[in-house]
Amino acid sequence: MQRNTFGFPIQFFVLSLYFFFFTFCGKSYPIEKVVETKLDRREGTPELFQLNGAAYSASAFRDELVFERSHFELKQEFPPPEELEKYLNRYIEDTVILKDAVTELDLNSPEAAAYLWPYLRKGIIAYYLDKKSGVFEINNNFPDIEIRDKDIEEFYQKNKGKLPEGLSEKDAKRKLENTARYLKWKKIYEIRNDKKKEVVGALKKNNSVQIKYNAINKVIQD
């Protein structure tokens, strides 16, 4: 399971980023509206499937899939058909559950806020570190990573003996371009991901903390 700098499962972040509004400090914010908006955006054309007569968009599914794979699974290639079907089944199941949750639960309640807060907190931390380190940008702009024709040609000459037989030079170079782009992304990602330690270190350096150990004992006793 993929985890972020703080050891929290990244899969949870996908859920947490949807919930930006809380019932907190006496204020009520419509979480239902946030979820309903996300669900509404899933509907439309070109039609991918129908749920209770409503058409759901293939484009919306693809956009969510590409975003979540690149940021939370660190997978930049599009999944093969058999894997894509698994994503679609989960997407449909999530849609069904979310629609029922909005109807059946009071997502504006203090109880819901308390339950969702850990996911939101860790999701914001992950998003903050990805933005500050540059990880978000490199993941979000993978197709724009520049690979020079010269590099592709050199890569082709070095690896053409390892390519499948019958593959044309044009197709081979296209395949190698994707591989070269991935390797370049991976190198940049590792550098930027390591930069998160510097970001956290700077925050610790710039903030003063004093722990009252007698208060810790009181917490334990209470």
Sine and cosine of phi, psi and omega as CSV:
sin_phi,cos_phi,sin_psi,cos_psi,sin_omega,cos_omega
0.00,0.00,0.77,-0.64,0.00,-1.00
-0.94,0.33,0.70,-0.71,-0.01,-1.00
-0.77,-0.64,0.38,-0.93,0.00,-1.00
-1.00,-0.04,-0.13,-0.99,-0.07,-1.00
-0.82,0.57,-0.55,0.83,-0.08,-1.00
-1.00,-0.05,0.13,0.99,0.08,-1.00
0.99,0.14,0.24,0.97,-0.03,-1.00
-1.00,-0.08,0.69,-0.72,-0.03,-1.00
-0.83,0.55,0.83,-0.56,-0.07,-1.00
-0.91,0.42,-0.48,0.88,0.00,-1.00
-0.83,0.55,-0.54,0.84,-0.01,-1.00
-0.92,0.40,-0.42,0.91,-0.07,-1.00
-0.92,0.40,-0.51,0.86,0.01,-1.00
-0.85,0.53,-0.70,0.71,0.04,-1.00
-0.92,0.38,-0.69,0.72,-0.14,-0.99
-0.90,0.44,-0.54,0.84,-0.06,-1.00
-0.94,0.34,-0.23,0.97,0.02,-1.00
-0.99,0.16,-0.32,0.95,-0.15,-0.99
-0.95,-0.30,1.00,0.02,-0.05,-1.00
-0.99,-0.12,-0.17,0.99,-0.10,-0.99
-0.83,-0.56,0.71,-0.71,-0.11,-0.99
-0.77,-0.63,0.40,-0.91,0.29,-0.96
-0.99,0.10,0.96,-0.29,-0.14,-0.99
-0.47,-0.88,0.65,-0.76,0.03,-1.00
0.81,0.59,0.62,0.78,0.08,-1.00
0.99,0.11,-0.04,1.00,-0.02,-1.00
-0.97,-0.23,0.59,-0.80,0.00,-1.00
-0.93,-0.37,0.83,-0.56,0.02,-1.00
-0.85,-0.52,0.70,-0.72,-0.18,-0.98
-0.97,0.24,1.00,0.08,0.09,-1.00
-0.85,0.53,-0.61,0.79,0.00,-1.00
-0.82,0.58,-0.64,0.77,-0.03,-1.00
-0.91,0.41,-0.61,0.79,0.02,-1.00
-0.90,0.44,-0.74,0.67,-0.01,-1.00
-0.91,0.41,-0.69,0.72,0.00,-1.00
-0.88,0.48,-0.63,0.78,0.02,-1.00
-0.89,0.45,-0.70,0.71,0.03,-1.00
-0.88,0.47,-0.67,0.74,0.00,-1.00
-0.92,0.38,-0.64,0.77,0.02,-1.00
-0.87,0.49,-0.59,0.80,-0.02,-1.00
-0.94,0.35,-0.31,0.95,0.05,-1.00
-0.97,0.24,-0.38,0.93,-0.03,-1.00
-0.99,0.14,0.44,-0.90,0.07,-1.00
0.71,-0.71,-0.33,-0.94,-0.03,-1.00
-0.84,-0.55,0.33,-0.95,-0.05,1.00
-0.91,0.41,0.67,-0.74,-0.13,-0.99
-0.94,0.35,0.77,-0.64,0.05,-1.00
-0.97,-0.24,-0.66,0.75,0.07,-1.00
-0.39,-0.92,0.22,-0.98,0.08,-1.00
-0.90,-0.44,0.63,-0.77,0.07,-1.00
-0.79,-0.62,0.92,-0.38,-0.05,-1.00
0.80,0.60,0.63,0.78,0.06,-1.00
1.00,0.03,-0.20,0.98,0.01,-1.00
-1.00,0.00,0.67,-0.74,-0.01,-1.00
-1.00,0.08,0.69,-0.72,0.02,-1.00
-0.90,-0.44,0.66,-0.75,-0.21,-0.98
-0.99,0.15,0.73,-0.69,0.10,-0.99
-0.92,0.39,-0.59,0.81,-0.01,-1.00
-0.91,0.42,-0.67,0.74,0.01,-1.00
-0.90,0.44,-0.67,0.74,0.04,-1.00
-0.88,0.48,-0.72,0.70,-0.02,-1.00
-0.89,0.45,-0.69,0.73,-0.02,-1.00
-0.87,0.49,-0.71,0.70,0.02,-1.00
-0.91,0.42,-0.67,0.74,-0.03,-1.00
-0.89,0.46,-0.75,0.66,-0.02,-1.00
-0.89,0.46,-0.69,0.73,-0.02,-1.00
-0.89,0.45,-0.74,0.67,-0.08,-1.00
-0.95,0.32,-0.59,0.81,0.06,-1.00
-0.91,0.42,-0.69,0.73,-0.07,-1.00
-0.94,0.33,-0.58,0.81,-0.08,-1.00
-1.00,-0.06,-0.59,0.81,-0.13,-0.99
-0.96,-0.28,-0.40,0.91,0.04,-1.00
-0.94,-0.33,-0.17,0.99,-0.03,-1.00
0.84,0.55,0.63,0.78,0.06,-1.00
-0.91,-0.41,0.89,-0.45,-0.10,-0.99
-1.00,-0.09,-0.32,0.95,0.00,-1.00
-1.00,0.08,0.43,-0.90,0.04,-1.00
-0.97,0.22,0.65,-0.76,-0.09,-1.00
-0.94,0.35,0.48,-0.88,0.08,-1.00
-0.93,0.37,0.26,-0.97,-0.10,-1.00
-0.80,0.60,-0.68,0.73,-0.04,-1.00
-0.92,0.40,-0.57,0.82,0.04,-1.00
-0.97,0.25,-0.58,0.81,0.01,-1.00
-0.87,0.49,-0.61,0.79,0.01,-1.00
-0.89,0.45,-0.60,0.80,0.04,-1.00
-0.90,0.43,-0.68,0.74,0.05,-1.00
-0.88,0.48,-0.67,0.74,-0.02,-1.00
-0.90,0.43,-0.69,0.72,0.02,-1.00
-0.87,0.49,-0.65,0.76,0.02,-1.00
-0.93,0.37,-0.62,0.78,0.02,-1.00
-0.88,0.48,-0.70,0.71,0.02,-1.00
-0.91,0.42,-0.70,0.72,0.01,-1.00
-0.88,0.47,-0.69,0.72,0.04,-1.00
-0.86,0.51,-0.67,0.74,0.00,-1.00
-0.87,0.49,-0.72,0.69,0.01,-1.00
-0.87,0.49,-0.73,0.69,-0.03,-1.00
-0.91,0.41,-0.70,0.71,-0.02,-1.00
-0.89,0.45,-0.66,0.75,0.01,-1.00
-0.89,0.45,-0.64,0.77,0.02,-1.00
-0.95,0.32,-0.59,0.80,0.00,-1.00
-0.89,0.46,-0.66,0.75,0.02,-1.00
-0.89,0.46,-0.58,0.81,-0.02,-1.00
-0.98,0.21,-0.67,0.74,-0.17,-0.99
-1.00,0.01,-0.46,0.89,-0.12,-0.99
-0.94,-0.33,0.43,-0.90,0.14,-0.99
-1.00,-0.09,1.00,-0.02,-0.05,-1.00
-0.97,0.25,-0.08,1.00,0.06,-1.00
-1.00,-0.09,0.07,1.00,-0.08,-1.00
-0.98,0.18,0.41,-0.91,0.10,-1.00
-0.84,0.53,-0.55,0.83,0.03,-1.00
-0.89,0.46,-0.71,0.70,0.03,-1.00
-0.90,0.44,-0.64,0.77,0.01,-1.00
-0.89,0.46,-0.69,0.72,0.00,-1.00
-0.90,0.44,-0.63,0.77,-0.04,-1.00
-0.94,0.34,-0.64,0.77,-0.08,-1.00
-0.99,0.12,-0.35,0.94,-0.08,-1.00
-0.82,0.57,-0.71,0.71,0.01,-1.00
-0.85,0.53,-0.62,0.78,0.01,-1.00
-0.93,0.37,-0.68,0.73,0.01,-1.00
-0.90,0.44,-0.71,0.71,-0.02,-1.00
-0.84,0.54,-0.77,0.64,-0.04,-1.00
-0.95,0.31,-0.52,0.86,0.07,-1.00
-0.91,0.42,-0.66,0.75,0.02,-1.00
-0.91,0.41,-0.66,0.76,0.03,-1.00
-0.87,0.49,-0.71,0.71,0.01,-1.00
-0.89,0.45,-0.69,0.72,0.00,-1.00
-0.90,0.44,-0.68,0.73,0.01,-1.00
-0.86,0.51,-0.75,0.66,-0.04,-1.00
-0.93,0.38,-0.60,0.80,0.06,-1.00
-0.90,0.44,-0.64,0.77,0.00,-1.00
-0.94,0.34,-0.71,0.70,-0.06,-1.00
-0.93,0.37,-0.53,0.85,-0.05,-1.00
-1.00,0.05,-0.28,0.96,-0.06,-1.00
1.00,-0.03,0.01,1.00,0.02,-1.00
-0.89,0.45,-0.65,0.76,-0.03,-1.00
-0.85,0.53,-0.72,0.69,-0.06,-1.00
-0.91,0.42,-0.69,0.73,-0.04,-1.00
-0.93,0.37,-0.56,0.83,0.06,-1.00
-0.95,0.30,-0.60,0.80,-0.08,-1.00
-0.97,0.24,-0.37,0.93,-0.10,-1.00
-0.87,-0.50,0.53,0.85,-0.02,-1.00
-0.80,0.60,-0.71,0.71,-0.03,-1.00
-0.90,0.44,-0.34,0.94,-0.06,-1.00
-1.00,0.00,-0.04,1.00,0.04,-1.00
-0.90,0.44,0.85,-0.53,-0.13,-0.99
-0.99,0.17,0.77,-0.64,0.10,-1.00
-0.85,-0.52,0.87,-0.50,-0.06,-1.00
-0.96,0.29,0.53,-0.85,0.04,-1.00
-0.85,0.53,-0.59,0.81,0.01,-1.00
-0.88,0.47,-0.66,0.75,0.00,-1.00
-0.92,0.39,-0.63,0.78,0.02,-1.00
-0.90,0.44,-0.67,0.74,0.00,-1.00
-0.89,0.45,-0.69,0.72,0.02,-1.00
-0.90,0.43,-0.66,0.75,0.01,-1.00
-0.90,0.44,-0.63,0.78,0.00,-1.00
-0.91,0.41,-0.72,0.70,-0.02,-1.00
-0.89,0.45,-0.57,0.82,-0.02,-1.00
-0.98,0.22,-0.48,0.88,-0.16,-0.99
-0.89,-0.46,0.03,1.00,-0.10,-1.00
-0.89,0.45,-0.44,0.90,0.04,-1.00
-0.95,0.33,-0.29,0.96,-0.02,-1.00
-0.99,-0.11,-0.10,0.99,-0.07,-1.00
-0.98,0.18,0.44,-0.90,0.01,-1.00
-0.87,0.50,0.58,-0.81,0.03,-1.00
-0.92,0.40,0.57,-0.82,0.03,-1.00
1.00,0.06,-0.07,1.00,0.01,-1.00
-0.99,0.16,0.81,-0.59,-0.01,-1.00
-0.92,0.39,0.37,-0.93,-0.01,-1.00
-0.88,0.48,-0.61,0.79,0.01,-1.00
-0.89,0.45,-0.74,0.67,0.01,-1.00
-0.92,0.39,-0.59,0.80,0.01,-1.00
-0.90,0.44,-0.69,0.73,-0.01,-1.00
-0.93,0.37,-0.56,0.83,0.07,-1.00
-0.90,0.43,-0.67,0.74,0.02,-1.00
-0.90,0.43,-0.69,0.72,0.00,-1.00
-0.93,0.36,-0.53,0.85,0.06,-1.00
-0.88,0.47,-0.68,0.73,0.04,-1.00
-0.90,0.44,-0.65,0.76,0.03,-1.00
-0.91,0.42,-0.70,0.72,0.01,-1.00
-0.90,0.44,-0.63,0.78,0.03,-1.00
-0.90,0.44,-0.67,0.75,0.02,-1.00
-0.89,0.46,-0.70,0.71,-0.02,-1.00
-0.90,0.44,-0.62,0.79,0.04,-1.00
-0.93,0.37,-0.67,0.74,0.06,-1.00
-0.86,0.51,-0.72,0.70,-0.06,-1.00
-0.86,0.50,-0.67,0.74,0.00,-1.00
-0.90,0.43,-0.71,0.70,0.01,-1.00
-0.91,0.41,-0.67,0.75,0.00,-1.00
-0.86,0.51,-0.72,0.70,-0.04,-1.00
-0.89,0.47,-0.64,0.77,0.03,-1.00
-0.91,0.42,-0.72,0.69,-0.04,-1.00
-0.95,0.31,-0.59,0.81,0.03,-1.00
-0.90,0.44,-0.60,0.80,0.04,-1.00
-0.93,0.37,-0.42,0.91,0.00,-1.00
-0.91,0.40,-0.33,0.94,0.02,-1.00
-0.85,0.52,-0.55,0.84,0.03,-1.00
-0.89,0.46,-0.62,0.78,0.03,-1.00
-0.92,0.40,-0.64,0.77,0.01,-1.00
-0.88,0.47,-0.74,0.67,0.01,-1.00
-0.91,0.41,-0.65,0.76,0.01,-1.00
-0.88,0.48,-0.66,0.75,0.02,-1.00
-0.91,0.42,-0.63,0.78,0.03,-1.00
-0.90,0.44,-0.68,0.74,0.02,-1.00
-0.90,0.44,-0.62,0.78,-0.01,-1.00
-0.93,0.37,-0.57,0.82,-0.09,-1.00
-1.00,0.00,0.00,1.00,0.01,-1.00
-0.83,-0.56,0.72,-0.70,-0.01,-1.00
-0.99,-0.12,0.78,-0.62,-0.01,-1.00
-0.81,-0.58,0.75,-0.66,0.10,-1.00
-0.82,-0.58,0.89,-0.47,-0.02,-1.00
-1.00,-0.04,0.78,-0.62,0.05,-1.00
-1.00,-0.05,0.99,-0.14,-0.12,-0.99
-0.92,0.39,-0.46,0.89,0.08,-1.00
-0.92,0.40,-0.50,0.86,0.04,-1.00
-0.94,0.34,-0.54,0.84,0.06,-1.00
-0.88,0.47,-0.69,0.72,0.03,-1.00
-0.87,0.49,-0.61,0.79,0.00,-1.00
-0.92,0.40,-0.62,0.79,0.04,-1.00
-0.88,0.47,-0.68,0.73,0.00,-1.00
-0.90,0.44,-0.68,0.73,-0.02,-1.00
-0.92,0.39,-0.63,0.78,-0.01,-1.00
-0.93,0.37,0.00,0.00,0.00,0.00
